[in-house]
Amino acid sequence: MAGAVYPLDPETLVASSEAAREAAKPFAAAYQGAGPYNHGAFENFLPPEILERVREELKTLPEAEQSFDRAQEKLKFSYVPERLPPYTRALFHALNSRAFILFLEELTGIKGLIPDPYYLGGGIHVVRNGGHLDIHADFNHHGKMNLERRLNVLIYLNKDWQEEWGGSFEIWDTEMKHKIRSFVPLFNRMVCFSTGSDTWHGNPEPVNSPSGEPRMSIALYYYTATWGPHRKEHTTLFRPRPGTRDKADRSVANMQFWQDILPPVLFRKIVWKIWG
């Protein structure tokens, strides 16, 4: 366990709340001062034997709950924790625990974080060769729990991944004019970032692993009870990178147009049935 950022016991998958909070303190100022929106990347995040066991379990996967194969998100597959093998499933529970929430609150300065027991959009993400996820801002509202989305955590599972194999995680400025930072999806690298309607990010360069190994990651999202009736809900918003062949998401643009001009009750009754 020595050297890992987050002090999670590999056998019990338990961390003490105090140790978790202390582990975040050295990184909090850098995270909260990062632009264009708060973010951080952490090497050797968990004791590596934890992710080694996860990789071994994930050699056999069930059928994906979600798959995407369109212009904006291609050859991407998602697996919810409840259908995964026991150790991997237990790790997700550990990353939704009080200790990890305290770690994230200390790191980000966001108080009252709430994990998602439904893992809406979360779980194990797999992107196969030729796949990508264009630059986007995430959906901002958890409808089941009426919560505001505030934070994403990604932990990468790929051994010896090379930048030229694509799939790097990119952070763009709020005006979508410049790429600010890029992170290769290296084994045991954790990327955490605060989310909003203009926190543009993604992995738009197609995966091109010589061995055919897919890009794999753990994805978890966290919320706060700060949603109010004045807020405007939106789904994932895609933005093309300037000077590229990225495609605009016309279906979402159409939905936003009708949402802007129709009363909320009418929009929910009529338009959401068409595009929802």
DAPE-V411517 format. One line per field, one symbol per residue. phi: phi as a letter, one per 40 degrees, with the letter a starting at -180 (. if undefined). A space follows every 10 residues. Layout:
# DAPE-V411517
phi: ???
This chain:
# DAPE-V411517
phi: .dgccbcccc ccfbbccccc ccccdcbccc ccccbcacaa bbcfcbdccc ccccdccccb bccccbabab dcabfbbbbc dcbccccccc cdcccbcdcc ccdcccccgc cgcbcbccfc gchcbbbcdg cabccabcdb bcccbfbccb abbbbcbccf cbdccggccb bbcccfbacc aabcccdgcb bbacbacbcc aibccdcacd cgcccbacbb bbbbcbcbcc cbcaccbcbc ccgbcdbccc ccccccdccc bcddccdccb ccccbc
